[in-house]
Amino acid sequence: MHAYINMKIDPFSPALPIQYNYLVQSAIYAALPEDVASRIHDEGYSAGNRRFKMFSFSRIMGKFLIDSTAGTIKFPDGANLVISSPDIKFFLSLVNNLLTKNHVRIGDSILHINEVRFDELKVDSDVLIVRTLSPVVAYSTLLRPGGGKYTCYYQPGEGEFNKLVNANLRKKYEAFYGKQPPEGEIQARPLDRPRLHVMSYKGTVIKGYTCRLKLTGPRELLQIGLDAGIGSKGGQGYGCLEKVESRKKKEIRKR
């Protein structure tokens, strides 16, 4: 399920910080009923020693103005945010609360909600064309020859990227459904040149890539990727996907 949220920042509110992922994540939890927020934040879904929040969200989209000196970003004509999840209780609780409150606080900024609509995007074959709405993060932590660790990030088109995305989706499927994933592997092929994004989440540097992707593999794994995001750190706002084909949008409420 995908929620499409159109917002307008309050004219008396300050601009958003450029590195806003943690603030958006916090706003999502704040918009949930306490029991649902606690379940997702504290427990999530587990498979072995891996734990997943099972949701993802896009970058804030719209015409923007950046103040590099202040480290802030403005959206003068309004802003759009997409949140996706296979967890229906999480999804419906979030949408209902957003519509009830009519606004959301992201950091020190108040954004008024103009419209919320949702799509149930279905994967109907073993081929899925998507565009990334937030950077996909795929990485390994490696040991230096002289000691110490470092993080190696991979981009779409690299073999290690495919390996990590496939392993991540298989674990997400197992965690969400409580059973072994179907046979077969996911392959991700970039359809245009991947764009590198260097971001900061709570002071930690994270690297990810955006592009259009052709995903092939078991339909069930493609569906969990479309709903929960692909790659690592989905709950921090990375790996959110949108099906490229035309969407049937269901409007919940329009002001």
VOGU-3710 file (C-alpha; in Angstrom, 3 decimals, decimal comma):
1> mhayinmkid> 0,000/0,000/0,000  1,140/3,522/-0,812  -0,125/6,750/0,769  0,337/9,981/-1,196  0,262/13,034/1,070  0,111/16,589/-0,251  1,082/19,255/2,286  1,645/22,990/2,581  4,073/24,384/5,138  2,580/26,876/7,571
11> pfspalpiqy> 3,719/30,388/6,560  4,848/31,102/10,133  6,896/27,910/10,410  10,661/27,773/9,854  12,122/26,009/6,842  12,988/22,335/7,090  16,582/21,192/7,579  18,076/19,667/4,437  18,791/16,433/6,304  15,209/15,770/7,356
21> nylvqsaiya> 14,879/11,958/7,273  14,984/11,471/11,033  12,412/14,232/11,524  10,027/12,669/8,989  10,499/9,260/10,595  9,674/10,781/13,995  6,600/12,497/12,522  5,342/9,162/11,172  5,611/7,532/14,592  3,932/10,543/16,204
31> alpedvasri> 1,016/10,230/13,763  0,347/6,618/14,803  -1,708/5,402/17,770  0,640/4,736/20,680  0,206/0,951/20,601  0,911/0,722/16,873  3,901/3,070/17,106  5,378/1,058/19,985  4,893/-2,228/18,149  6,596/-0,990/14,998
41> hdegysagnr> 9,387/0,932/16,750  10,218/-1,499/19,548  9,442/-4,849/17,948  8,932/-4,598/14,208  9,097/-7,863/12,304  11,882/-10,344/12,987  13,614/-13,056/10,974  16,540/-14,594/12,818  18,659/-11,748/14,154  17,233/-9,253/11,648
51> rfkmfsfsri> 14,457/-6,851/12,537  12,475/-4,727/10,084  10,089/-1,793/10,537  8,350/-2,856/7,319  7,665/0,615/5,962  9,492/3,154/3,874  8,992/6,721/2,752  10,051/8,976/-0,074  12,038/12,143/-0,148  9,878/15,221/0,279
61> mgkflidsta> 9,034/16,137/-3,299  8,074/19,416/-4,936  9,611/22,669/-6,128  12,216/23,600/-3,535  14,609/26,368/-2,529  17,798/25,519/-0,649  19,652/27,841/1,696  23,086/26,213/1,827  24,345/28,614/4,480  21,473/27,875/6,853
71> gtikfpdgan> 21,265/24,221/5,829  17,527/24,479/5,149  15,062/23,692/2,387  11,711/25,320/1,528  8,826/24,058/-0,598  7,006/27,264/-1,615  4,346/25,552/-3,755  3,625/22,666/-1,410  5,252/19,325/-0,748  4,460/15,684/-1,413
81> lvisspdikf> 5,418/12,664/0,663  4,844/8,982/-0,123  4,729/6,351/2,627  4,526/2,653/1,775  3,999/-0,515/3,812  2,528/-4,024/3,501  1,270/-3,713/7,109  -2,416/-2,837/6,695  -2,973/-1,941/10,368  0,013/0,417/10,330
91> flslvnnllt> -1,089/1,896/7,023  -4,748/2,521/7,884  -3,911/3,850/11,362  -1,468/6,316/9,843  -3,821/7,529/7,110  -6,804/7,892/9,456  -4,790/9,853/12,013  -3,318/12,158/9,382  -6,788/12,953/8,090  -8,104/13,528/11,608
101> knhvrigdsi> -5,280/15,840/12,661  -5,159/17,754/9,345  -1,517/18,627/9,932  1,840/17,078/10,709  4,821/18,451/12,607  8,220/17,777/11,044  10,823/19,087/13,450  9,852/22,682/14,243  7,744/23,048/11,094  3,984/22,599/10,829
111> lhinevrfde> 2,710/21,282/7,504  -1,016/21,408/6,759  -2,397/18,366/4,953  -4,289/19,248/1,786  -4,956/15,772/0,487  -4,311/12,113/1,248  -4,908/9,380/-1,274  -3,812/5,787/-1,440  -2,930/3,123/-3,980  -2,822/-0,608/-3,620
121> lkvdsdvliv> -0,077/-1,261/-6,147  -0,095/-4,884/-7,271  2,709/-6,869/-8,883  1,132/-9,052/-11,548  4,168/-10,694/-13,151  7,805/-11,583/-12,528  8,926/-8,269/-14,059  8,466/-4,921/-12,312  9,577/-1,491/-13,532  9,974/1,033/-10,722
131> rtlspvvays> 11,422/4,410/-9,960  13,101/5,079/-6,658  11,356/7,744/-4,581  14,224/7,750/-2,088  17,800/6,490/-2,446  18,373/2,739/-2,255  21,056/1,806/0,276  23,081/-1,404/-0,161  26,284/-1,798/1,811  28,697/-4,178/3,503
141> tllrpgggky> 30,862/-3,568/6,552  34,385/-4,773/5,765  37,629/-5,136/7,695  40,698/-3,101/6,804  43,939/-5,059/6,310  45,555/-3,049/9,097  42,585/-3,356/11,432  39,366/-1,427/11,844  36,180/-1,448/9,805  34,809/0,535/6,901
151> tcyyqpgege> 31,531/0,659/4,999  31,422/-0,144/1,289  28,340/1,048/-0,602  27,186/-0,519/-3,876  25,256/0,946/-6,772  22,622/-0,584/-9,059  24,292/-2,646/-11,764  26,914/-4,132/-9,457  26,718/-7,809/-8,564  26,995/-7,133/-4,853
161> fnklvnanlr> 24,051/-4,719/-5,059  21,862/-7,505/-6,477  23,080/-9,948/-3,853  22,287/-7,605/-0,964  18,895/-6,503/-2,317  17,871/-10,124/-2,883  18,966/-11,228/0,607  17,179/-8,251/2,171  13,890/-9,000/0,393  14,022/-12,671/1,318
171> kkyeafygkq> 14,488/-11,760/4,980  11,688/-9,184/4,835  9,342/-11,772/3,335  10,229/-14,290/6,047  9,810/-11,674/8,786  6,442/-10,399/7,548  4,789/-13,678/6,571  6,502/-15,994/9,051  7,471/-18,532/6,407  10,265/-19,256/3,987
181> ppegeiqarp> 10,363/-17,107/0,838  9,698/-18,635/-2,587  12,498/-20,074/-4,681  14,259/-17,748/-7,086  16,295/-14,578/-6,856  15,623/-10,922/-7,477  17,694/-9,198/-10,134  17,843/-5,405/-10,345  18,938/-3,728/-13,572  19,252/0,074/-13,781
191> ldrprlhvms> 17,368/1,622/-16,705  19,206/4,925/-16,455  22,368/6,153/-14,826  22,209/5,762/-11,024  22,577/9,047/-9,162  24,600/9,043/-5,944  23,148/10,752/-2,867  25,290/11,394/0,202  23,052/11,946/3,216  23,220/12,242/6,980
201> ykgtvikgyt> 20,971/10,420/9,428  21,454/11,476/13,059  25,027/12,452/12,230  25,895/9,237/10,362  26,816/9,496/6,679  24,712/7,238/4,432  25,104/6,761/0,693  22,386/5,597/-1,687  21,318/5,718/-5,321  18,238/6,748/-7,258
211> crlkltgpre> 17,263/5,626/-10,758  14,645/3,629/-12,603  15,039/-0,097/-12,081  13,874/-3,226/-13,832  13,308/-5,834/-11,137  12,827/-9,486/-12,077  12,164/-12,490/-9,868  9,426/-14,145/-7,805  6,296/-12,024/-7,768  5,893/-12,377/-3,992
221> llqigldagi> 9,342/-10,899/-3,372  8,722/-8,095/-5,849  5,513/-7,250/-3,984  7,236/-7,036/-0,593  9,884/-4,812/-2,182  7,271/-2,522/-3,708  5,439/-2,195/-0,382  8,269/-2,264/2,179  11,082/-0,809/0,065  14,294/-2,414/-1,133
231> gskggqgygc> 17,744/-2,324/0,390  18,650/-1,336/3,928  17,243/1,312/6,275  13,722/1,463/4,821  12,245/2,777/8,067  14,734/5,655/7,931  13,400/6,768/4,555  15,448/4,831/2,010  14,537/2,441/-0,794  10,951/3,629/-1,325
241> lekvesrkkk> 9,647/2,538/-4,734  6,830/3,454/-7,088  5,538/1,339/-9,950  6,188/3,136/-13,220  3,018/1,926/-14,944  -0,112/4,032/-14,632  -1,648/4,030/-11,175  -5,277/3,863/-10,090  -5,492/6,448/-7,379  -8,157/6,232/-4,705
251> eirkr> -8,922/9,552/-3,149  -9,812/9,431/0,535  -10,384/13,099/1,101  -9,762/16,303/-0,755  -10,065/19,760/0,628
//
